[in-house]
Amino acid sequence: MEAVPPSPVLKSTTVATPRMPWTEAPSSCVNDAPDELCCPITLELMRDPVQTILGQTFEREAIEDWLKTHKTDPVTGEKLPASIVFCDHVMGRAPVHPISSS
């Protein structure tokens, strides 16, 4: 049996792992609010939510800072086809109710 040479199309099977700043420091948002209302980068309640072209929602300032030095989604590591963000009108209108500890 003859050995099959490696495919010239696949240059590498390694995927770059994005830096995940939200795993580096705890935040009160995780305990005080639903995950959907917290920015996955800052772990704080979003005040100005925006979406990437892939539909993931982030705090505007956090994702804009991320996109200055990265071309990937900070949650999935997937390459973004464009480094633009859109207002997330649905999250921007989400009601925020205090969560009781009782």
C-alpha positions in Angstrom: 0.0 0.0 0.0 1.3 3.4 -1.0 1.5 6.3 1.6 -0.8 9.2 0.8 1.0 12.6 0.9 -0.4 15.3 3.1 -3.1 17.6 1.4 -1.6 20.8 0.0 -4.9 22.5 0.9 -4.7 21.9 4.6 -1.7 23.9 5.8 -2.5 23.5 9.5 -5.1 21.9 11.7 -4.3 24.2 14.6 -6.9 26.8 15.5 -5.8 29.9 17.3 -7.4 30.1 20.8 -8.7 33.6 21.5 -7.7 35.4 24.7 -10.8 35.2 26.9 -10.6 38.2 29.3 -14.0 37.3 30.9 -12.3 34.2 32.5 -9.6 36.3 34.1 -11.6 38.3 36.7 -14.9 37.6 38.5 -17.7 40.2 38.1 -20.8 40.9 40.0 -22.9 40.8 36.8 -22.7 37.1 36.6 -24.4 36.8 40.0 -26.8 39.8 39.6 -28.2 39.6 36.1 -29.1 37.0 33.5 -26.2 36.0 31.3 -27.9 37.4 28.2 -27.7 40.9 29.6 -24.0 40.7 30.5 -21.2 41.4 28.0 -19.1 38.2 27.5 -16.0 40.3 27.4 -16.4 42.5 30.4 -19.0 40.4 32.4 -20.8 43.7 33.2 -24.3 44.6 32.4 -24.5 46.0 28.9 -25.4 49.7 28.6 -24.8 50.0 24.8 -25.3 46.6 23.3 -24.2 45.9 19.8 -23.9 42.8 17.6 -21.1 41.6 15.4 -21.8 40.4 11.9 -22.1 36.9 13.4 -24.9 38.0 15.7 -23.1 37.8 19.1 -24.0 40.7 21.4 -21.3 42.7 23.3 -20.9 46.1 25.0 -20.0 48.5 22.3 -16.8 49.8 23.8 -15.5 46.3 24.7 -16.0 44.8 21.2 -14.7 47.9 19.5 -11.5 47.7 21.5 -11.3 44.0 20.8 -11.7 44.6 17.0 -8.8 47.1 17.0 -6.4 44.2 17.4 -8.3 41.1 16.5 -10.3 39.8 13.4 -12.0 37.1 15.4 -15.1 36.7 17.5 -13.9 36.8 21.2 -16.3 34.1 22.3 -15.9 31.5 19.5 -12.6 32.5 17.9 -14.3 32.3 14.5 -12.9 34.7 11.9 -15.2 37.7 11.4 -15.9 38.5 7.7 -16.1 42.2 8.7 -15.1 44.2 11.7 -18.3 46.2 12.0 -21.0 46.2 14.7 -24.7 46.9 14.6 -27.0 48.3 17.3 -28.8 45.5 19.1 -32.2 47.0 19.4 -33.7 43.9 21.0 -31.1 43.8 23.9 -31.2 47.6 24.2 -34.9 47.4 25.1 -34.6 44.4 27.4 -36.1 45.2 30.8 -33.8 45.0 33.7 -35.4 44.0 37.0 -33.6 43.7 40.3 -33.1 40.1 41.3 -34.0 39.3 44.9 -32.0 36.9 46.9 -35.0 35.5 48.8 
